Amino acid sequence: MQALIGASALTAVAVVPPVQGRMLIVSAIGESDAEIAAWALDQGLSIVGRGPVSGSLVAEGPARDVALAALGDGRIVIAAPAAGCGSRAKQ
């Protein structure tokens, strides 16, 4: 039982977006990368690069501030690990 609780806690920490930092935004409604990027920019986020799957991108900014708005708009915001999650976008 303790192992299950520990594993659950580690999983939650791994996917909860940081207060400020990189996040992975995934469309739950089949939007294009451009539509997700436009939404992210409207939220005041900086685009870091494409996400690991189609319909996702990596952004940087106040993740927890936009997480609830994202969910209401058909997007999911999770923590973006530094390794393997987007490449730096050209500014």
PDB file of N, CA, C and O in Angstrom:
ATOM      1  N   MET A   1       0.817  -1.195   0.000  1.00  0.00           N
ATOM      2  CA  MET A   1       0.000   0.000   0.000  1.00  0.00           C
ATOM      3  C   MET A   1       0.866   1.268   0.000  1.00  0.00           C
ATOM      4  O   MET A   1       0.577   2.235  -0.704  1.00  0.00           O
ATOM      5  N   GLN A   2       1.940   1.238   0.811  1.00  0.00           N
ATOM      6  CA  GLN A   2       2.813   2.402   0.857  1.00  0.00           C
ATOM      7  C   GLN A   2       3.506   2.630  -0.481  1.00  0.00           C
ATOM      8  O   GLN A   2       3.736   3.771  -0.881  1.00  0.00           O
ATOM      9  N   ALA A   3       3.834   1.552  -1.162  1.00  0.00           N
ATOM     10  CA  ALA A   3       4.463   1.690  -2.477  1.00  0.00           C
ATOM     11  C   ALA A   3       3.516   2.345  -3.464  1.00  0.00           C
ATOM     12  O   ALA A   3       3.939   3.166  -4.278  1.00  0.00           O
ATOM     13  N   LEU A   4       2.240   1.993  -3.402  1.00  0.00           N
ATOM     14  CA  LEU A   4       1.239   2.590  -4.281  1.00  0.00           C
ATOM     15  C   LEU A   4       1.084   4.081  -3.998  1.00  0.00           C
ATOM     16  O   LEU A   4       0.990   4.884  -4.926  1.00  0.00           O
ATOM     17  N   ILE A   5       1.057   4.447  -2.736  1.00  0.00           N
ATOM     18  CA  ILE A   5       0.956   5.860  -2.369  1.00  0.00           C
ATOM     19  C   ILE A   5       2.184   6.619  -2.849  1.00  0.00           C
ATOM     20  O   ILE A   5       2.070   7.722  -3.382  1.00  0.00           O
ATOM     21  N   GLY A   6       3.359   6.026  -2.659  1.00  0.00           N
ATOM     22  CA  GLY A   6       4.590   6.666  -3.107  1.00  0.00           C
ATOM     23  C   GLY A   6       4.633   6.838  -4.612  1.00  0.00           C
ATOM     24  O   GLY A   6       5.020   7.895  -5.111  1.00  0.00           O
ATOM     25  N   ALA A   7       4.238   5.802  -5.336  1.00  0.00           N
ATOM     26  CA  ALA A   7       4.223   5.881  -6.800  1.00  0.00           C
ATOM     27  C   ALA A   7       3.217   6.921  -7.280  1.00  0.00           C
ATOM     28  O   ALA A   7       3.483   7.653  -8.234  1.00  0.00           O
ATOM     29  N   SER A   8       2.075   6.986  -6.626  1.00  0.00           N
ATOM     30  CA  SER A   8       1.052   7.983  -6.997  1.00  0.00           C
ATOM     31  C   SER A   8       1.563   9.392  -6.760  1.00  0.00           C
ATOM     32  O   SER A   8       1.345  10.281  -7.583  1.00  0.00           O
ATOM     33  N   ALA A   9       2.240   9.602  -5.643  1.00  0.00           N
ATOM     34  CA  ALA A   9       2.781  10.924  -5.335  1.00  0.00           C
ATOM     35  C   ALA A   9       3.840  11.334  -6.352  1.00  0.00           C
ATOM     36  O   ALA A   9       3.856  12.482  -6.795  1.00  0.00           O
ATOM     37  N   LEU A  10       4.720  10.417  -6.726  1.00  0.00           N
ATOM     38  CA  LEU A  10       5.745  10.726  -7.718  1.00  0.00           C
ATOM     39  C   LEU A  10       5.143  11.054  -9.075  1.00  0.00           C
ATOM     40  O   LEU A  10       5.608  11.960  -9.767  1.00  0.00           O
ATOM     41  N   THR A  11       4.108  10.315  -9.451  1.00  0.00           N
ATOM     42  CA  THR A  11       3.419  10.581 -10.721  1.00  0.00           C
ATOM     43  C   THR A  11       2.782  11.961 -10.704  1.00  0.00           C
ATOM     44  O   THR A  11       2.887  12.707 -11.677  1.00  0.00           O
ATOM     45  N   ALA A  12       2.123  12.303  -9.609  1.00  0.00           N
ATOM     46  CA  ALA A  12       1.475  13.614  -9.506  1.00  0.00           C
ATOM     47  C   ALA A  12       2.498  14.738  -9.601  1.00  0.00           C
ATOM     48  O   ALA A  12       2.267  15.729 -10.293  1.00  0.00           O
ATOM     49  N   VAL A  13       3.618  14.595  -8.917  1.00  0.00           N
ATOM     50  CA  VAL A  13       4.661  15.618  -8.957  1.00  0.00           C
ATOM     51  C   VAL A  13       5.223  15.751 -10.369  1.00  0.00           C
ATOM     52  O   VAL A  13       5.577  16.850 -10.796  1.00  0.00           O
ATOM     53  N   ALA A  14       5.304  14.659 -11.079  1.00  0.00           N
ATOM     54  CA  ALA A  14       5.875  14.677 -12.431  1.00  0.00           C
ATOM     55  C   ALA A  14       4.982  15.373 -13.446  1.00  0.00           C
ATOM     56  O   ALA A  14       5.494  15.915 -14.426  1.00  0.00           O
ATOM     57  N   VAL A  15       3.665  15.382 -13.251  1.00  0.00           N
ATOM     58  CA  VAL A  15       2.785  15.962 -14.259  1.00  0.00           C
ATOM     59  C   VAL A  15       2.177  17.307 -13.864  1.00  0.00           C
ATOM     60  O   VAL A  15       1.697  18.033 -14.735  1.00  0.00           O
ATOM     61  N   VAL A  16       2.182  17.657 -12.587  1.00  0.00           N
ATOM     62  CA  VAL A  16       1.633  18.946 -12.165  1.00  0.00           C
ATOM     63  C   VAL A  16       2.544  20.045 -12.684  1.00  0.00           C
ATOM     64  O   VAL A  16       3.752  20.015 -12.445  1.00  0.00           O
ATOM     65  N   PRO A  17       1.973  21.023 -13.398  1.00  0.00           N
ATOM     66  CA  PRO A  17       2.827  22.078 -13.943  1.00  0.00           C
ATOM     67  C   PRO A  17       3.432  22.929 -12.830  1.00  0.00           C
ATOM     68  O   PRO A  17       2.830  23.090 -11.768  1.00  0.00           O
ATOM     69  N   PRO A  18       4.613  23.468 -13.074  1.00  0.00           N
ATOM     70  CA  PRO A  18       5.246  24.330 -12.072  1.00  0.00           C
ATOM     71  C   PRO A  18       4.493  25.650 -11.964  1.00  0.00           C
ATOM     72  O   PRO A  18       3.706  25.991 -12.847  1.00  0.00           O
ATOM     73  N   VAL A  19       4.727  26.382 -10.900  1.00  0.00           N
ATOM     74  CA  VAL A  19       4.113  27.702 -10.769  1.00  0.00           C
ATOM     75  C   VAL A  19       4.563  28.581 -11.933  1.00  0.00           C
ATOM     76  O   VAL A  19       3.756  29.283 -12.543  1.00  0.00           O
ATOM     77  N   GLN A  20       5.838  28.533 -12.228  1.00  0.00           N
ATOM     78  CA  GLN A  20       6.434  29.304 -13.328  1.00  0.00           C
ATOM     79  C   GLN A  20       7.444  28.397 -14.012  1.00  0.00           C
ATOM     80  O   GLN A  20       8.258  27.766 -13.338  1.00  0.00           O
ATOM     81  N   GLY A  21       7.407  28.322 -15.311  1.00  0.00           N
ATOM     82  CA  GLY A  21       8.383  27.514 -16.020  1.00  0.00           C
ATOM     83  C   GLY A  21       7.817  26.892 -17.271  1.00  0.00           C
ATOM     84  O   GLY A  21       6.825  27.365 -17.826  1.00  0.00           O
ATOM     85  N   ARG A  22       8.464  25.815 -17.715  1.00  0.00           N
ATOM     86  CA  ARG A  22       8.047  25.141 -18.947  1.00  0.00           C
ATOM     87  C   ARG A  22       6.874  24.216 -18.698  1.00  0.00           C
ATOM     88  O   ARG A  22       6.779  23.557 -17.663  1.00  0.00           O
ATOM     89  N   MET A  23       5.989  24.187 -19.671  1.00  0.00           N
ATOM     90  CA  MET A  23       4.828  23.311 -19.603  1.00  0.00           C
ATOM     91  C   MET A  23       4.546  22.741 -20.980  1.00  0.00           C
ATOM     92  O   MET A  23       4.895  23.336 -21.999  1.00  0.00           O
ATOM     93  N   LEU A  24       3.917  21.594 -20.994  1.00  0.00           N
ATOM     94  CA  LEU A  24       3.466  20.979 -22.231  1.00  0.00           C
ATOM     95  C   LEU A  24       1.975  21.237 -22.336  1.00  0.00           C
ATOM     96  O   LEU A  24       1.219  20.905 -21.424  1.00  0.00           O
ATOM     97  N   ILE A  25       1.552  21.823 -23.433  1.00  0.00           N
ATOM     98  CA  ILE A  25       0.134  22.088 -23.680  1.00  0.00           C
ATOM     99  C   ILE A  25      -0.328  21.125 -24.762  1.00  0.00           C
ATOM    100  O   ILE A  25       0.228  21.100 -25.860  1.00  0.00           O
ATOM    101  N   VAL A  26      -1.346  20.335 -24.450  1.00  0.00           N
ATOM    102  CA  VAL A  26      -1.867  19.330 -25.373  1.00  0.00           C
ATOM    103  C   VAL A  26      -3.327  19.645 -25.650  1.00  0.00           C
ATOM    104  O   VAL A  26      -4.107  19.871 -24.724  1.00  0.00           O
ATOM    105  N   SER A  27      -3.695  19.660 -26.923  1.00  0.00           N
ATOM    106  CA  SER A  27      -5.088  19.883 -27.288  1.00  0.00           C
ATOM    107  C   SER A  27      -5.888  18.605 -27.085  1.00  0.00           C
ATOM    108  O   SER A  27      -5.507  17.535 -27.560  1.00  0.00           O
ATOM    109  N   ALA A  28      -6.994  18.732 -26.379  1.00  0.00           N
ATOM    110  CA  ALA A  28      -7.900  17.604 -26.189  1.00  0.00           C
ATOM    111  C   ALA A  28      -9.024  17.620 -27.220  1.00  0.00           C
ATOM    112  O   ALA A  28      -9.887  16.742 -27.225  1.00  0.00           O
ATOM    113  N   ILE A  29      -9.005  18.632 -28.096  1.00  0.00           N
ATOM    114  CA  ILE A  29     -10.088  18.780 -29.077  1.00  0.00           C
ATOM    115  C   ILE A  29      -9.574  18.783 -30.517  1.00  0.00           C
ATOM    116  O   ILE A  29     -10.290  19.188 -31.432  1.00  0.00           O
ATOM    117  N   GLY A  30      -8.338  18.332 -30.716  1.00  0.00           N
ATOM    118  CA  GLY A  30      -7.809  18.166 -32.067  1.00  0.00           C
ATOM    119  C   GLY A  30      -7.363  19.430 -32.766  1.00  0.00           C
ATOM    120  O   GLY A  30      -7.452  19.511 -33.991  1.00  0.00           O
ATOM    121  N   GLU A  31      -6.891  20.409 -32.038  1.00  0.00           N
ATOM    122  CA  GLU A  31      -6.434  21.656 -32.659  1.00  0.00           C
ATOM    123  C   GLU A  31      -5.060  21.484 -33.313  1.00  0.00           C
ATOM    124  O   GLU A  31      -4.301  20.571 -32.990  1.00  0.00           O
ATOM    125  N   SER A  32      -4.776  22.381 -34.227  1.00  0.00           N
ATOM    126  CA  SER A  32      -3.455  22.393 -34.867  1.00  0.00           C
ATOM    127  C   SER A  32      -2.445  23.057 -33.930  1.00  0.00           C
ATOM    128  O   SER A  32      -2.812  23.728 -32.965  1.00  0.00           O
ATOM    129  N   ASP A  33      -1.169  22.854 -34.240  1.00  0.00           N
ATOM    130  CA  ASP A  33      -0.112  23.501 -33.468  1.00  0.00           C
ATOM    131  C   ASP A  33      -0.271  25.020 -33.503  1.00  0.00           C
ATOM    132  O   ASP A  33      -0.037  25.691 -32.498  1.00  0.00           O
ATOM    133  N   ALA A  34      -0.665  25.560 -34.645  1.00  0.00           N
ATOM    134  CA  ALA A  34      -0.834  27.013 -34.784  1.00  0.00           C
ATOM    135  C   ALA A  34      -1.946  27.534 -33.878  1.00  0.00           C
ATOM    136  O   ALA A  34      -1.811  28.606 -33.289  1.00  0.00           O
ATOM    137  N   GLU A  35      -3.041  26.786 -33.761  1.00  0.00           N
ATOM    138  CA  GLU A  35      -4.138  27.206 -32.887  1.00  0.00           C
ATOM    139  C   GLU A  35      -3.733  27.174 -31.417  1.00  0.00           C
ATOM    140  O   GLU A  35      -4.099  28.056 -30.641  1.00  0.00           O
ATOM    141  N   ILE A  36      -2.979  26.154 -31.051  1.00  0.00           N
ATOM    142  CA  ILE A  36      -2.501  26.072 -29.668  1.00  0.00           C
ATOM    143  C   ILE A  36      -1.518  27.212 -29.394  1.00  0.00           C
ATOM    144  O   ILE A  36      -1.560  27.829 -28.330  1.00  0.00           O
ATOM    145  N   ALA A  37      -0.642  27.486 -30.350  1.00  0.00           N
ATOM    146  CA  ALA A  37       0.342  28.560 -30.187  1.00  0.00           C
ATOM    147  C   ALA A  37      -0.357  29.911 -30.036  1.00  0.00           C
ATOM    148  O   ALA A  37       0.034  30.713 -29.187  1.00  0.00           O
ATOM    149  N   ALA A  38      -1.374  30.171 -30.839  1.00  0.00           N
ATOM    150  CA  ALA A  38      -2.111  31.436 -30.737  1.00  0.00           C
ATOM    151  C   ALA A  38      -2.751  31.576 -29.363  1.00  0.00           C
ATOM    152  O   ALA A  38      -2.712  32.650 -28.763  1.00  0.00           O
ATOM    153  N   TRP A  39      -3.340  30.493 -28.864  1.00  0.00           N
ATOM    154  CA  TRP A  39      -3.953  30.519 -27.541  1.00  0.00           C
ATOM    155  C   TRP A  39      -2.895  30.788 -26.476  1.00  0.00           C
ATOM    156  O   TRP A  39      -3.112  31.600 -25.576  1.00  0.00           O
ATOM    157  N   ALA A  40      -1.750  30.110 -26.576  1.00  0.00           N
ATOM    158  CA  ALA A  40      -0.681  30.281 -25.588  1.00  0.00           C
ATOM    159  C   ALA A  40      -0.172  31.725 -25.572  1.00  0.00           C
ATOM    160  O   ALA A  40       0.045  32.297 -24.504  1.00  0.00           O
ATOM    161  N   LEU A  41       0.015  32.299 -26.739  1.00  0.00           N
ATOM    162  CA  LEU A  41       0.462  33.692 -26.814  1.00  0.00           C
ATOM    163  C   LEU A  41      -0.575  34.635 -26.213  1.00  0.00           C
ATOM    164  O   LEU A  41      -0.216  35.603 -25.543  1.00  0.00           O
ATOM    165  N   ASP A  42      -1.852  34.361 -26.445  1.00  0.00           N
ATOM    166  CA  ASP A  42      -2.922  35.167 -25.842  1.00  0.00           C
ATOM    167  C   ASP A  42      -2.896  35.090 -24.317  1.00  0.00           C
ATOM    168  O   ASP A  42      -3.327  36.022 -23.639  1.00  0.00           O
ATOM    169  N   GLN A  43      -2.395  33.988 -23.784  1.00  0.00           N
ATOM    170  CA  GLN A  43      -2.304  33.810 -22.334  1.00  0.00           C
ATOM    171  C   GLN A  43      -1.033  34.432 -21.759  1.00  0.00           C
ATOM    172  O   GLN A  43      -0.820  34.396 -20.548  1.00  0.00           O
ATOM    173  N   GLY A  44      -0.191  35.000 -22.619  1.00  0.00           N
ATOM    174  CA  GLY A  44       1.046  35.629 -22.167  1.00  0.00           C
ATOM    175  C   GLY A  44       2.214  34.667 -22.025  1.00  0.00           C
ATOM    176  O   GLY A  44       3.203  34.978 -21.361  1.00  0.00           O
ATOM    177  N   LEU A  45       2.103  33.503 -22.644  1.00  0.00           N
ATOM    178  CA  LEU A  45       3.169  32.509 -22.567  1.00  0.00           C
ATOM    179  C   LEU A  45       4.158  32.700 -23.707  1.00  0.00           C
ATOM    180  O   LEU A  45       3.810  33.259 -24.747  1.00  0.00           O
ATOM    181  N   SER A  46       5.373  32.243 -23.517  1.00  0.00           N
ATOM    182  CA  SER A  46       6.388  32.232 -24.570  1.00  0.00           C
ATOM    183  C   SER A  46       6.440  30.833 -25.163  1.00  0.00           C
ATOM    184  O   SER A  46       6.424  29.845 -24.431  1.00  0.00           O
ATOM    185  N   ILE A  47       6.500  30.747 -26.478  1.00  0.00           N
ATOM    186  CA  ILE A  47       6.577  29.456 -27.151  1.00  0.00           C
ATOM    187  C   ILE A  47       8.026  28.985 -27.138  1.00  0.00           C
ATOM    188  O   ILE A  47       8.925  29.712 -27.562  1.00  0.00           O
ATOM    189  N   VAL A  48       8.248  27.771 -26.653  1.00  0.00           N
ATOM    190  CA  VAL A  48       9.588  27.186 -26.621  1.00  0.00           C
ATOM    191  C   VAL A  48       9.799  26.318 -27.855  1.00  0.00           C
ATOM    192  O   VAL A  48      10.863  26.373 -28.471  1.00  0.00           O
ATOM    193  N   GLY A  49       8.808  25.524 -28.221  1.00  0.00           N
ATOM    194  CA  GLY A  49       8.933  24.665 -29.383  1.00  0.00           C
ATOM    195  C   GLY A  49       7.768  23.699 -29.485  1.00  0.00           C
ATOM    196  O   GLY A  49       6.819  23.750 -28.702  1.00  0.00           O
ATOM    197  N   ARG A  50       7.863  22.818 -30.469  1.00  0.00           N
ATOM    198  CA  ARG A  50       6.826  21.803 -30.653  1.00  0.00           C
ATOM    199  C   ARG A  50       6.896  20.767 -29.544  1.00  0.00           C
ATOM    200  O   ARG A  50       7.959  20.490 -28.988  1.00  0.00           O
ATOM    201  N   GLY A  51       5.741  20.208 -29.240  1.00  0.00           N
ATOM    202  CA  GLY A  51       5.696  19.128 -28.271  1.00  0.00           C
ATOM    203  C   GLY A  51       6.054  17.804 -28.910  1.00  0.00           C
ATOM    204  O   GLY A  51       6.293  17.737 -30.115  1.00  0.00           O
ATOM    205  N   PRO A  52       6.093  16.746 -28.111  1.00  0.00           N
ATOM    206  CA  PRO A  52       6.494  15.443 -28.630  1.00  0.00           C
ATOM    207  C   PRO A  52       5.441  14.745 -29.484  1.00  0.00           C
ATOM    208  O   PRO A  52       5.749  13.770 -30.171  1.00  0.00           O
ATOM    209  N   VAL A  53       4.205  15.234 -29.449  1.00  0.00           N
ATOM    210  CA  VAL A  53       3.135  14.642 -30.253  1.00  0.00           C
ATOM    211  C   VAL A  53       2.417  15.744 -31.015  1.00  0.00           C
ATOM    212  O   VAL A  53       2.467  16.911 -30.628  1.00  0.00           O
ATOM    213  N   SER A  54       1.753  15.370 -32.094  1.00  0.00           N
ATOM    214  CA  SER A  54       0.985  16.333 -32.874  1.00  0.00           C
ATOM    215  C   SER A  54      -0.101  16.943 -31.996  1.00  0.00           C
ATOM    216  O   SER A  54      -0.730  16.246 -31.199  1.00  0.00           O
ATOM    217  N   GLY A  55      -0.313  18.230 -32.144  1.00  0.00           N
ATOM    218  CA  GLY A  55      -1.323  18.904 -31.339  1.00  0.00           C
ATOM    219  C   GLY A  55      -0.829  19.258 -29.950  1.00  0.00           C
ATOM    220  O   GLY A  55      -1.617  19.398 -29.015  1.00  0.00           O
ATOM    221  N   SER A  56       0.500  19.405 -29.820  1.00  0.00           N
ATOM    222  CA  SER A  56       1.049  19.804 -28.526  1.00  0.00           C
ATOM    223  C   SER A  56       2.218  20.754 -28.750  1.00  0.00           C
ATOM    224  O   SER A  56       2.848  20.743 -29.807  1.00  0.00           O
ATOM    225  N   LEU A  57       2.499  21.570 -27.750  1.00  0.00           N
ATOM    226  CA  LEU A  57       3.665  22.437 -27.809  1.00  0.00           C
ATOM    227  C   LEU A  57       4.182  22.688 -26.408  1.00  0.00           C
ATOM    228  O   LEU A  57       3.483  22.488 -25.415  1.00  0.00           O
ATOM    229  N   VAL A  58       5.423  23.131 -26.358  1.00  0.00           N
ATOM    230  CA  VAL A  58       6.060  23.478 -25.096  1.00  0.00           C
ATOM    231  C   VAL A  58       6.073  24.995 -25.002  1.00  0.00           C
ATOM    232  O   VAL A  58       6.493  25.685 -25.931  1.00  0.00           O
ATOM    233  N   ALA A  59       5.610  25.502 -23.869  1.00  0.00           N
ATOM    234  CA  ALA A  59       5.581  26.940 -23.635  1.00  0.00           C
ATOM    235  C   ALA A  59       6.200  27.229 -22.278  1.00  0.00           C
ATOM    236  O   ALA A  59       6.402  26.326 -21.466  1.00  0.00           O
ATOM    237  N   GLU A  60       6.496  28.494 -22.046  1.00  0.00           N
ATOM    238  CA  GLU A  60       7.084  28.897 -20.770  1.00  0.00           C
ATOM    239  C   GLU A  60       6.325  30.099 -20.238  1.00  0.00           C
ATOM    240  O   GLU A  60       5.953  31.000 -20.989  1.00  0.00           O
ATOM    241  N   GLY A  61       6.102  30.097 -18.936  1.00  0.00           N
ATOM    242  CA  GLY A  61       5.395  31.195 -18.298  1.00  0.00           C
ATOM    243  C   GLY A  61       4.720  30.712 -17.026  1.00  0.00           C
ATOM    244  O   GLY A  61       5.106  29.690 -16.459  1.00  0.00           O
ATOM    245  N   PRO A  62       3.701  31.458 -16.575  1.00  0.00           N
ATOM    246  CA  PRO A  62       2.995  31.110 -15.342  1.00  0.00           C
ATOM    247  C   PRO A  62       2.023  29.945 -15.559  1.00  0.00           C
ATOM    248  O   PRO A  62       0.833  30.151 -15.798  1.00  0.00           O
ATOM    249  N   ALA A  63       2.542  28.736 -15.472  1.00  0.00           N
ATOM    250  CA  ALA A  63       1.772  27.542 -15.827  1.00  0.00           C
ATOM    251  C   ALA A  63       0.508  27.373 -14.992  1.00  0.00           C
ATOM    252  O   ALA A  63      -0.564  27.113 -15.538  1.00  0.00           O
ATOM    253  N   ARG A  64       0.621  27.515 -13.709  1.00  0.00           N
ATOM    254  CA  ARG A  64      -0.559  27.288 -12.868  1.00  0.00           C
ATOM    255  C   ARG A  64      -1.627  28.339 -13.098  1.00  0.00           C
ATOM    256  O   ARG A  64      -2.812  28.071 -12.902  1.00  0.00           O
ATOM    257  N   ASP A  65      -1.225  29.530 -13.511  1.00  0.00           N
ATOM    258  CA  ASP A  65      -2.208  30.573 -13.798  1.00  0.00           C
ATOM    259  C   ASP A  65      -3.063  30.231 -15.008  1.00  0.00           C
ATOM    260  O   ASP A  65      -4.229  30.619 -15.073  1.00  0.00           O
ATOM    261  N   VAL A  66      -2.495  29.507 -15.966  1.00  0.00           N
ATOM    262  CA  VAL A  66      -3.232  29.205 -17.191  1.00  0.00           C
ATOM    263  C   VAL A  66      -3.812  27.789 -17.225  1.00  0.00           C
ATOM    264  O   VAL A  66      -4.584  27.460 -18.126  1.00  0.00           O
ATOM    265  N   ALA A  67      -3.449  26.954 -16.257  1.00  0.00           N
ATOM    266  CA  ALA A  67      -3.893  25.556 -16.284  1.00  0.00           C
ATOM    267  C   ALA A  67      -5.412  25.424 -16.271  1.00  0.00           C
ATOM    268  O   ALA A  67      -5.963  24.627 -17.030  1.00  0.00           O
ATOM    269  N   LEU A  68      -6.092  26.182 -15.432  1.00  0.00           N
ATOM    270  CA  LEU A  68      -7.548  26.096 -15.363  1.00  0.00           C
ATOM    271  C   LEU A  68      -8.190  26.659 -16.632  1.00  0.00           C
ATOM    272  O   LEU A  68      -9.158  26.093 -17.139  1.00  0.00           O
ATOM    273  N   ALA A  69      -7.658  27.764 -17.143  1.00  0.00           N
ATOM    274  CA  ALA A  69      -8.171  28.332 -18.392  1.00  0.00           C
ATOM    275  C   ALA A  69      -7.986  27.343 -19.531  1.00  0.00           C
ATOM    276  O   ALA A  69      -8.856  27.207 -20.392  1.00  0.00           O
ATOM    277  N   ALA A  70      -6.856  26.658 -19.533  1.00  0.00           N
ATOM    278  CA  ALA A  70      -6.588  25.679 -20.584  1.00  0.00           C
ATOM    279  C   ALA A  70      -7.617  24.561 -20.558  1.00  0.00           C
ATOM    280  O   ALA A  70      -8.142  24.169 -21.600  1.00  0.00           O
ATOM    281  N   LEU A  71      -7.899  24.057 -19.389  1.00  0.00           N
ATOM    282  CA  LEU A  71      -8.863  22.973 -19.268  1.00  0.00           C
ATOM    283  C   LEU A  71     -10.235  23.403 -19.768  1.00  0.00           C
ATOM    284  O   LEU A  71     -10.922  22.631 -20.438  1.00  0.00           O
ATOM    285  N   GLY A  72     -10.636  24.622 -19.449  1.00  0.00           N
ATOM    286  CA  GLY A  72     -11.912  25.148 -19.916  1.00  0.00           C
ATOM    287  C   GLY A  72     -11.960  25.363 -21.416  1.00  0.00           C
ATOM    288  O   GLY A  72     -13.037  25.388 -22.012  1.00  0.00           O
ATOM    289  N   ASP A  73     -10.783  25.519 -22.033  1.00  0.00           N
ATOM    290  CA  ASP A  73     -10.699  25.748 -23.477  1.00  0.00           C
ATOM    291  C   ASP A  73     -10.338  24.494 -24.267  1.00  0.00           C
ATOM    292  O   ASP A  73     -10.036  24.577 -25.457  1.00  0.00           O
ATOM    293  N   GLY A  74     -10.368  23.330 -23.608  1.00  0.00           N
ATOM    294  CA  GLY A  74     -10.099  22.088 -24.317  1.00  0.00           C
ATOM    295  C   GLY A  74      -8.632  21.740 -24.458  1.00  0.00           C
ATOM    296  O   GLY A  74      -8.236  21.058 -25.403  1.00  0.00           O
ATOM    297  N   ARG A  75      -7.827  22.209 -23.521  1.00  0.00           N
ATOM    298  CA  ARG A  75      -6.392  21.923 -23.541  1.00  0.00           C
ATOM    299  C   ARG A  75      -5.977  21.388 -22.183  1.00  0.00           C
ATOM    300  O   ARG A  75      -6.620  21.669 -21.171  1.00  0.00           O
ATOM    301  N   ILE A  76      -4.913  20.626 -22.165  1.00  0.00           N
ATOM    302  CA  ILE A  76      -4.379  20.081 -20.924  1.00  0.00           C
ATOM    303  C   ILE A  76      -2.972  20.617 -20.755  1.00  0.00           C
ATOM    304  O   ILE A  76      -2.179  20.583 -21.696  1.00  0.00           O
ATOM    305  N   VAL A  77      -2.650  21.110 -19.572  1.00  0.00           N
ATOM    306  CA  VAL A  77      -1.324  21.635 -19.267  1.00  0.00           C
ATOM    307  C   VAL A  77      -0.673  20.712 -18.250  1.00  0.00           C
ATOM    308  O   VAL A  77      -1.222  20.469 -17.175  1.00  0.00           O
ATOM    309  N   ILE A  78       0.503  20.199 -18.597  1.00  0.00           N
ATOM    310  CA  ILE A  78       1.259  19.355 -17.672  1.00  0.00           C
ATOM    311  C   ILE A  78       2.707  19.832 -17.635  1.00  0.00           C
ATOM    312  O   ILE A  78       3.133  20.614 -18.485  1.00  0.00           O
ATOM    313  N   ALA A  79       3.453  19.360 -16.653  1.00  0.00           N
ATOM    314  CA  ALA A  79       4.864  19.715 -16.544  1.00  0.00           C
ATOM    315  C   ALA A  79       5.606  19.219 -17.780  1.00  0.00           C
ATOM    316  O   ALA A  79       5.324  18.132 -18.284  1.00  0.00           O
ATOM    317  N   ALA A  80       6.537  20.001 -18.255  1.00  0.00           N
ATOM    318  CA  ALA A  80       7.361  19.612 -19.409  1.00  0.00           C
ATOM    319  C   ALA A  80       8.759  19.293 -18.914  1.00  0.00           C
ATOM    320  O   ALA A  80       9.490  20.193 -18.500  1.00  0.00           O
ATOM    321  N   PRO A  81       9.140  18.028 -18.950  1.00  0.00           N
ATOM    322  CA  PRO A  81      10.507  17.701 -18.524  1.00  0.00           C
ATOM    323  C   PRO A  81      11.523  18.353 -19.457  1.00  0.00           C
ATOM    324  O   PRO A  81      11.282  18.475 -20.658  1.00  0.00           O
ATOM    325  N   ALA A  82      12.640  18.764 -18.909  1.00  0.00           N
ATOM    326  CA  ALA A  82      13.654  19.452 -19.707  1.00  0.00           C
ATOM    327  C   ALA A  82      14.187  18.578 -20.831  1.00  0.00           C
ATOM    328  O   ALA A  82      14.473  19.082 -21.917  1.00  0.00           O
ATOM    329  N   ALA A  83      14.324  17.300 -20.595  1.00  0.00           N
ATOM    330  CA  ALA A  83      14.856  16.392 -21.612  1.00  0.00           C
ATOM    331  C   ALA A  83      13.738  15.881 -22.512  1.00  0.00           C
ATOM    332  O   ALA A  83      12.755  15.313 -22.036  1.00  0.00           O
ATOM    333  N   GLY A  84      13.895  16.085 -23.798  1.00  0.00           N
ATOM    334  CA  GLY A  84      12.969  15.494 -24.763  1.00  0.00           C
ATOM    335  C   GLY A  84      11.650  16.186 -24.962  1.00  0.00           C
ATOM    336  O   GLY A  84      10.735  15.594 -25.535  1.00  0.00           O
ATOM    337  N   CYS A  85      11.514  17.401 -24.519  1.00  0.00           N
ATOM    338  CA  CYS A  85      10.217  18.061 -24.654  1.00  0.00           C
ATOM    339  C   CYS A  85      10.370  19.414 -25.324  1.00  0.00           C
ATOM    340  O   CYS A  85      10.431  20.442 -24.649  1.00  0.00           O
ATOM    341  N   GLY A  86      10.433  19.418 -26.628  1.00  0.00           N
ATOM    342  CA  GLY A  86      10.495  20.654 -27.392  1.00  0.00           C
ATOM    343  C   GLY A  86      11.917  21.148 -27.578  1.00  0.00           C
ATOM    344  O   GLY A  86      12.807  20.868 -26.775  1.00  0.00           O
ATOM    345  N   SER A  87      12.103  21.876 -28.639  1.00  0.00           N
ATOM    346  CA  SER A  87      13.383  22.496 -28.894  1.00  0.00           C
ATOM    347  C   SER A  87      13.167  23.997 -28.876  1.00  0.00           C
ATOM    348  O   SER A  87      12.052  24.465 -29.102  1.00  0.00           O
ATOM    349  N   ARG A  88      14.181  24.728 -28.619  1.00  0.00           N
ATOM    350  CA  ARG A  88      14.060  26.173 -28.494  1.00  0.00           C
ATOM    351  C   ARG A  88      13.579  26.771 -29.818  1.00  0.00           C
ATOM    352  O   ARG A  88      14.188  26.556 -30.866  1.00  0.00           O
ATOM    353  N   ALA A  89      12.485  27.521 -29.755  1.00  0.00           N
ATOM    354  CA  ALA A  89      11.926  28.162 -30.945  1.00  0.00           C
ATOM    355  C   ALA A  89      12.779  29.377 -31.310  1.00  0.00           C
ATOM    356  O   ALA A  89      13.352  30.023 -30.432  1.00  0.00           O
ATOM    357  N   LYS A  90      12.861  29.684 -32.586  1.00  0.00           N
ATOM    358  CA  LYS A  90      13.570  30.884 -33.018  1.00  0.00           C
ATOM    359  C   LYS A  90      12.725  32.094 -32.661  1.00  0.00           C
ATOM    360  O   LYS A  90      11.520  32.112 -32.911  1.00  0.00           O
ATOM    361  N   GLN A  91      13.341  33.082 -32.092  1.00  0.00           N
ATOM    362  CA  GLN A  91      12.638  34.291 -31.645  1.00  0.00           C
ATOM    363  C   GLN A  91      12.685  35.346 -32.725  1.00  0.00           C
ATOM    364  O   GLN A  91      12.150  36.440 -32.544  1.00  0.00           O
TER     365      GLN A  91
END
